Amino acid sequence: MKNKILTSCLFVALTFSSCSDFLDVKPTNSADASTQTITTVADANVIIRGLMSKMASGNYYGRNFMLYADTKGGDYTITSQGRGYDYLYVFNHSETSNNYSSIWSQGYNCIAHINDLLVQIENLKAAGSSENFDTVIGQALTARALIYFDLVRLYGKPFNMDKNSFGVPITLTPLSSDAKLTRSSVNEVYTQILKDLKDAEPLITKPTNASTLANTNGFLNYFGNKAIQARVYLYMEDFENALAAAEEVIAFSQYKLYTNDTWVSSWSKQFGSESVFELAIYPNEGDLGNSSLGAYTRRRGNPNNTIAAGYFTSSTSFLARLNEDAQDVRKGIMTTDELSTTANPRHGAIYKYSGSVGLDGDGKGNSTAVNIKVIRLSEVYLIASEAALRKASPDLTKAVNYLNQIRKRSPNLTPASNASINIDLIDAERSKELIGEGHRFFDMMRWNKTINFDDALASVSTIHRAASIDRTFHKTILPIPLAEVNANGEIFSQQNPGYRN
Amino acid sequence: MNKHLLTSMCIMACGLQVVNAQQIPIAGKITDQNGTPLSGVTVSIKGTNVAVTSNANGLFTLNADQNATLIVSSIGYVSQEIKVSGRKTVNVSLSSTDQELDEVIVVAYGTAKKSTFTGSAANINYAKDAKDVPVTSFQDALTGRVPGVQINSTSGQAGSTTSIRIRGIGSMNASNEPLYVIDGVPIVSGQVSQMSGYTYNTNNVMNTINPNDIESITILKDAAASSLYGSRAANGVVLITTKKGKTGAPKISFKSSLAISPDWATDNYEKADIQDQINTLYSVLYDSRIAAGRTPEQANEQTLMRLNSRNWTPGTSYGTANTGYGFGIHGYEFSTEGTSMFEHVTIKGKTDGVENRDGKYFNWDDVFFRTGKYNVNDISFSGATEKTNYFTSLGYTTDKSRTVLNDYERINGRFNFTQKLSPILDFGVNLAIANTELSGFNDTRNTSTNYLFQSRNLFWDFYWPTDYKSGNTWTTRYNSYAQNQVYYNNEWENGTGTRRLSASPSLTLNLLPELNLKTIFSYDQTTSRDHLYYSANHYTGANDMGIVHEMNTDLRKLVSSTTANYTKSFGLHNLGVLAGFEAEKNTTDFMRTTGKDIPNSQLPTVATAGNLDAQAYAWGNSIMSALSRVEYNFDEKYFASASYRTDGSSKLSPENRWGNFWSIAGSWNLAKENFIVNIPSINALRLRSSYGVNGTLPSDNFAWRALVTYGNKYMQRPGGGLGNSPNPNLTWENNYSTNIALEFGLFKNKLFGTVEYYNRDSKDLLQDVPQSMITGFGSSVRNVGQINNKGVEILLGSDIINKQDLKWTLSVNAASLSSKVIKLNGGAEEEIIWNDPTGGDARSRYIYKEGQSTLAFYGIEWAGTDQTNGKNVWYINDGTAGDFEFNGRGATYTYTKAQRVIIGNGIPKFTGGINSNLEYKDFSLGLNFVYKIGGELYDAANRDVADDGYYWERIHSQDFVDNTWTPEKGSGYYPMISGRDLEDVNQISSRHLNPADFLRLKNVSLSYNIPSNVLKSAKISNARLFFNGSNLLTFSKFKLADPEVNQYSTRGWETPIAKTYTFGIDFSF
């Protein structure tokens, strides 16, 4: 009897250990942010890798941002309506529908990530840490500048159009969940971008040789920072500074332009000699498979008919531009699209993000896990050329020289000369060189040019825009997403014009 | 028995109880209500430990004081207390519990007589009332039976589980589900499997419980009944009691039934006939050409080109022929007489292939749907002696739903056992095992896996599984993301196998007659193993050359509960005290392996894959509690009770971790008062009321702490980042409940019932609140304010006929509900806008605003179709006159100009049921109706089939075709079709709101007890044949689809529920 009672007491006691431990339950896949995350530079680099991964997400550089800039720029068209993302092409977005909110949310998620990292480093320093976090801070600030630059281009008017109009909200510190920020002006955002880039400049890793450069593959380095500065100054039309920043990148001996022989094959390799900033997409990481960026510009049904895809192809005007020289090396990354027939071949499908027209990928055994080349040396040359041409006292020789380094990829075209160089030549070269890389629409906006859409090709009809638009059209900037407006009443009255009436 | 006599004599000898004893020998016979002798019945002397049991002939003898009171008890029968009053022969007839009005019900941490219980609890005798209803999960069978308990079964998927809402809506963040307690132990409920991260599915672990093992269910509704469960009781508590053995000879029972579901319960967005479909598509495409600036001739020509595609040679065409789409590739040819927008399109078969499809269309419904079959086989052995009680069962259930590939299978075992170890120590153990296999998840708006959506919107009858030209299998995807399911159904697999093992041993120590100690230790392990495979031929798997995921989720729940119970009577004063403590630990381990590059489609295993990826981690939570209760009554006339519980939870920060929950209650049994006793027409009359506090915990385990997660691998190295927007101030949601009830029985129960009022204030409401994304996150869990639910619940019943051979009981129940936001922490100006969390498609939107309903639909207000031009009209609702006046209000044709407002309310005014039970000799007929009055339902599926102008190959419904505005008719409910890329239909707007009222004959059951004289020769003691019909009749204003919607009052593309016909037999021997 006693034993039985004893047993039952034991039975009860067995289930308890210490009381406070019992109620302190932690997950095993995440760490307590306040106590466990960072103490060393190696820890901080884990967070930087997380940041790069988030920037490479399909919501941002991994797909959406790139698609946005190309589908709206006039160099892309569609072969049929209703397949998905064609609302970008026909500008069918409103506050509630197709508002592309994932760019807004992903961008600010990355910024929150950066702000938290910077605060944690501040705290460690304040607590007397002897670790040197400079390179981490430099990367974080540079990334923050790039993200604000992207956001202000999506949601604000071009800097040279109305810099005092609404840009995007700026936050440099972690926010509590009930924070409700309002929009800063375009000018204030650009000021912050430049401040971050300048603050980062002395801290970020500056490669000096092939080996130190390779260590920054997949991450931002000093020249990435400089190239972003060149871009930002170009958008601000501060051409002196744009040229200076671009030339510093060009001067670094480890970066080399692809030759005409290696240009096409460069797409099937990671971290080529032109990659100033390249985001890595690996299988089992950011690879989006059938819905990856590359799949959206392939020929429909390639490699097999089970993949629907085939959403976008090149516009007729773009193909005409590229075909000015039948031997243009850049035709090597393009092949027949779904409208192509034997009688009327049409090489409109773009395979930059499939590695090659043979779907080789870039060396990871999968044709959709292909790195995103965010900044290439070719772009830096074109920035340098444009800045040299447009600065207060134009340097035509430099402008011609930098342009021709790229223009020679059309071997049969007459090189530009001091007499012939103009903005249209640079425009055409940027179009041919950078198609699919997230530039065209923003270029057209800052140049204040008219975009003509190739609606005729597939008889596309739309009530959401005209066949030709320019930056006075209100839908050239995105609406603040409804989810933001709903949660943040303060921003309600700051919606971009035209979206509520 | 001798030993017991000895024991009792021994105790008596010690003089504990009996002083001045005048012992007399007493003998008697115990029978059931039909006069059959009952063996094993315990006869004890009240206030002593003296007890004997009846023998095989129902006879017993014992010695007792001539003024003693005998307690005659047996499991399954109502206990009786009989005063000896000097008699030497005491014959007793016991009635079985299921025949008794004043039943003993299971309540929190014990049992109570229904007539004396101070709280609000509804008891369902499941084994009697609901046993024939063909359900895989017991909740479905409760629908319409309990006032104030809303059971929402919206999916007809095999193995799906319905939700229960008790007295309105509490927290939107917490699961909102009640706490389930089986035989005294809180259990795992909700979704265990992690498959939802890969493919939308509904797989609630509650479907591992075999309904046939359930004896009764008690639903605790008010604070007095449920506050003893503290922090998890706010959404009500469902206590499930499983079967036990009954005293007497061992019994073997067998039950088998087969149910078939040949059809849906209602129409579901029925598609237009093929001619109407093609005419509509023609008009849409035509209009898009006109919009692009073409002449009518060009528009007609291009539209026909688009419809015909392959091998169709346009005349003086504009644009390029595209072979990628159109129906020509399936062997059809289209032409029109004229060139207007509304032409009759002539369909002809092409003769250039191996098959001429002229006049022939493929019926895809035959591929997607079948006659559902549901089969149950249960066998149980049970029995009891004075010392031992056992019930053991084995069940096998299969459910093949109306949609193909959606199968459910369950094997159940249960072993309930109690044993007296000594006069003061009882040991018990309940063991349950279950294995369920569920496959074919396809329950949300998904173009490639939702069969209802596909059949109604995507699959034209022009599509065929074979190529008309060659006769070969068609492997290319059709347009609108349709694909040949005949082929693709073999190119993927999904399924979840759940194994559950629970064991809850208990010990009860009867230290004193008044005092016992009980300890239960429960171990509940649920393992879900998910398998998801796409072959290299499937478009989802093509890029990876075949992909297979294997996931393992292992949930362990440990509960330890120890209580002490003291009951004592002092004259007419009766006192009961309970105290105890409880600890619970929940741990989930998750593992996933993914294999890509599968070499052989016959071997979809990770082992054969060329490329592997894995994931593994764990999470969990713990609760610690102390609890107590005091109950007192005077002469069973005046009752009072109070309870108190304190809970500590790991889900909240150390500062906010502990919460206190309590209740007080009282009742007054008026029927015992002299001034009522004399009124013969009143059989029962009781007033009771309660007030108390209980709580709700957030569903998220770690919402209070800032987390860095490591899900952002980069370049094959770890990457970390901020994982959430933490809320360190997160605290309990507290519910303050008031309950007042009047129970009555009049005219010998010709009329009986309960009228009950409740008021429930939920303060510090937990809500996953959307937040400004500038913070880096889209939402966080917060305590946002206060909501109120209140209502009146009425149950009225009548034993209309109560004769030996003919009995008819009718009861009606109704519950009114008002659910409002009372206060928001941000004040009267604050608006919290949130999305329907069900279905994964943000199908509807709601707003919390002070003074408004908790389910206030928020969107733009559709004014209807302008009958002069067929355009959508929207009320402007911004205080301006709008672009024009419509029905006397400012309106516009441009939806972006319309201001969002509250457009409707998802809370019904009344819900309830009507139940009728007729017994004639050996036949019984039961009818179970369920109804809902008031409120609106948001129909998020119709937008796909009533689109104003989608120019891709999507089907419109017959309803849309019939009711769309055309210039010819000059009228129509829906706007004129358009090819202009309209987004109007996709807005969250009142266009999709419908009245939610309905009345449904949920169940009809007919059974026949085969007379015992027929059975005797076969040595069968009991045999019964039964039929049940489910969902046979539905009446509703909403005609497009099933009006029975989910708890958020929305409908998407859930698999509809079916009409089900069940035939079965059960017998025991």
Interface residues (C-beta under 8 A of the other chain):
Chain A: M1 K4 I5 S8 F11 V12 L14 T15 F16 C19 F22 L23 D24 V25 K26 P27 T28 N29 S30 A31 D32 A33 S34 Q36 T37 V46 I47 R49 G50 L51 M52 S53 K54 A56 T79 S80 Q81 G82 R83 V90 N92 S94 E95 T96 S97 N98 S101 W104 S105 Y108 N109 I111 A112 H113 N115 D116 P169 T171 P174 L175 S176 S177 D178 A179 K180 L181 G218 A280 Y282 P283 N284 E285 G289 N290 A295 R300 G301 P303 N304 N305 T306 I307 A308 E338 L339 N344 G365 N366 S367 T368 D455 A456 L457 A458 S459 V460 S461 T462 I463 H464 P481 A483 E484 N486 A487 N488 G489 I491 Y499 R500 N501
Chain B: S288 R289 A291 A292 G293 R294 Q302 Y318 G319 T320 N322 G324 Y325 L421 S422 L425 T475 T476 R477 S480 Y481 Q483 P505 L507 L509 T519 F521 N537 H538 Y539 T540 A542 N543 D544 L558 S560 T562 A583 K585 T594 K596 N611 D613 Y617 A618 W619 G620 N621 S622 M624 G648 S649 S650 P654 R657 N701 F702 R705 A706 L707 V708 T709 Y710 G711 N712 K713 Y714 M715 Q716 R717 P718 G719 G720 G721 L722 G723 S725 P726 N727 V769 P770 Q771 S772 M773 I774 T775 G776 F777 G778 S780 R782 E831 I833 T894 Y895 T896 K897 Y950 Y951 W952 G979 R980 D981 L982 E983 N986 Q987 I988
